[in-house]
Amino acid sequence: MHFCITRSGEDNSASYLVSAGGAFSSTLIPALENIMSQMWPVAGFIVLVAQGCQPLPPGDLTAIAPAGETLPVGNVCLIRGWQDLYSSGVDRLASELQQSGVRAHVYRAAQWREVDRALARQYRGVADRQPLVLIGFSYGADDVVRIASDLKSAGVAVDLLITIDPVTPPPVSSNVRLTYNYFQTNGVWDVFPWFRGVPLRSAGAPQLINVDIRRQRPDLLEPDTAHANIAANPKLHREIIKKVLAVCPPRNSN
């Protein structure tokens, strides 16, 4: 079902146009208009969801494996945002990592617990393994932090954790060797989690680097950078691939 809520006019007391299944209406009951005029940021979120939710395939859990003698090197698990919202860029990042010689697989946010269990099962007690990298966007970023914490209980180290615009993340656990968090603040809109990211906190993580790209890395900004498009940012993709390749150097194929 397609729907859209659009704020019209110059002030917050504007009227709204609603479409559902192709039928348009320019009149709503006064009570609803009053609610929406006072809560237009919430209405904006509804628009974001309507425009950004796209069905993407679930990830293959059988692809999670700790070791391998054939190319490519490394194991990267990427977790999309809530309901795959604005997450097609995560899939493109995975493809770019694979083209760079790194094994990478993408999973829905709803799969994070299954990914968690599969990683613990496959990596527990394995000494000779390839580097393990976790990457997540939005609520998927929160999820990879949780996965890393659970892997600590299983005695599994995470070689690299990369988050993009995490929303409500727990602290990063001490078994994560290196963490990069790329996020963008959005001024007064930071009270709305669908408009921004937040810095990560450490729970003993040895190297945790928070990067507010608006303030610290403006070279990574794209025009109109926002939570809705940051995961598809090609500049950020290149930066992330560079960090991953530093941990997962390409194996000599000769």
Beta strands, then each sheet from edge to edge (+ up, - down):
strand 1: 3-7
strand 2: 16-20
strand 3: 23-25
strand 4: 73-79
strand 5: 102-107
strand 6: 132-137
strand 7: 160-164
strand 8: 172-173
strand 9: 179-183
strand 10: 202-203
strand 11: 208-212
sheet 1: 1+ 2- 3+
sheet 2: 5+ 4+ 6+ 7+ 9+ 11+
sheet 3: 8+ 10+
end
